């Protein structure tokens, strides 16, 4: 079941990235202070999804969410694929030294 959810998430973000409003959506915080990038990392997003979101909103890798976690923290906490973590580290290497809420 989890693989199916990740596949749907990937399909949604990659196909949506071609829409003119996607950069605006990629930079919009939800009611909990999460970017779509934080949410995607919480759902074990693939590297393709993370790259797509970072292409639309490059500053997302260094932006903490409402509780102070960076996307790299979300990815680690929810055991995202290694490739996803590598993409996040390549975009914001300093994130590996930033303390999260825990």
DAZI-V549007 format. One record per residue. N is the residue number from 1. RES is the residue in three letters. SS is DSSP state (hx for helix, st for strand, lp for the rest). NEAR is the number of other C-alpha atoms within 10 Angstrom. D_LAST is the distance of its C-alpha to the last C-alpha in Angstrom with 2 decimals. Layout:
# DAZI-V549007
N;RES;SS;NEAR;D_LAST + N;RES;SS;NEAR;D_LAST
This chain:
# DAZI-V549007
1;UNK;lp;6;28.87 + 2;UNK;hx;9;25.56 + 3;UNK;hx;9;27.66 + 4;UNK;hx;9;29.87 + 5;UNK;hx;13;27.09 + 6;UNK;hx;17;25.83 + 7;UNK;hx;13;29.47 + 8;UNK;hx;12;30.09 + 9;UNK;hx;18;27.05 + 10;UNK;hx;20;28.32 + 11;UNK;hx;13;31.83 + 12;UNK;hx;12;30.90 + 13;UNK;hx;19;28.98 + 14;UNK;hx;16;31.45 + 15;UNK;hx;11;34.46 + 16;UNK;hx;15;33.15 + 17;UNK;lp;18;32.55 + 18;UNK;lp;12;36.32 + 19;UNK;lp;9;36.52 + 20;UNK;lp;9;37.04 + 21;UNK;lp;11;34.37 + 22;UNK;hx;17;31.60 + 23;UNK;hx;19;30.28 + 24;UNK;hx;10;30.05 + 25;UNK;hx;17;28.28 + 26;UNK;hx;21;25.80 + 27;UNK;lp;20;24.83 + 28;UNK;lp;15;24.69 + 29;UNK;lp;15;21.57 + 30;UNK;lp;12;21.58 + 31;UNK;lp;8;21.22 + 32;UNK;lp;9;17.42 + 33;UNK;lp;14;17.19 + 34;UNK;lp;22;16.97 + 35;UNK;lp;26;19.49 + 36;UNK;hx;21;21.36 + 37;UNK;hx;30;19.61 + 38;UNK;hx;25;16.12 + 39;UNK;hx;16;17.93 + 40;UNK;hx;23;19.86 + 41;UNK;hx;29;16.96 + 42;UNK;hx;19;15.58 + 43;UNK;lp;18;19.09 + 44;UNK;lp;26;19.33 + 45;UNK;lp;26;21.66 + 46;UNK;lp;21;24.24 + 47;UNK;hx;20;24.71 + 48;UNK;hx;16;27.67 + 49;UNK;hx;23;25.73 + 50;UNK;hx;28;23.15 + 51;UNK;hx;18;26.11 + 52;UNK;hx;22;27.99 + 53;UNK;hx;26;25.30 + 54;UNK;hx;20;24.79 + 55;UNK;hx;14;28.56 + 56;UNK;hx;19;28.81 + 57;UNK;lp;20;26.00 + 58;UNK;hx;17;25.29 + 59;UNK;hx;13;22.87 + 60;UNK;hx;24;20.45 + 61;UNK;hx;24;18.67 + 62;UNK;hx;18;17.57 + 63;UNK;lp;19;16.91 + 64;UNK;lp;20;13.50 + 65;UNK;lp;20;13.55 + 66;UNK;lp;14;13.67 + 67;UNK;lp;12;9.99 + 68;UNK;lp;16;9.58 + 69;UNK;lp;22;9.01 + 70;UNK;lp;28;11.96 + 71;UNK;hx;30;14.16 + 72;UNK;hx;29;13.36 + 73;UNK;hx;24;9.70 + 74;UNK;hx;23;11.43 + 75;UNK;hx;25;14.04 + 76;UNK;hx;16;12.09 + 77;UNK;hx;13;10.15 + 78;UNK;lp;14;13.65 + 79;UNK;lp;16;15.63 + 80;UNK;lp;20;17.81 + 81;UNK;lp;15;20.95 + 82;UNK;hx;14;21.01 + 83;UNK;hx;14;23.41 + 84;UNK;hx;23;21.04 + 85;UNK;hx;23;18.41 + 86;UNK;hx;14;21.42 + 87;UNK;hx;19;22.58 + 88;UNK;hx;26;19.35 + 89;UNK;hx;16;19.33 + 90;UNK;hx;12;23.03 + 91;UNK;hx;16;22.60 + 92;UNK;lp;19;19.70 + 93;UNK;hx;15;19.37 + 94;UNK;hx;10;17.50 + 95;UNK;hx;21;14.51 + 96;UNK;hx;13;13.92 + 97;UNK;hx;7;13.31 + 98;UNK;lp;14;11.14 + 99;UNK;lp;11;7.61 + 100;UNK;lp;15;5.43 + 101;UNK;lp;9;3.79 + 102;UNK;lp;7;0.00
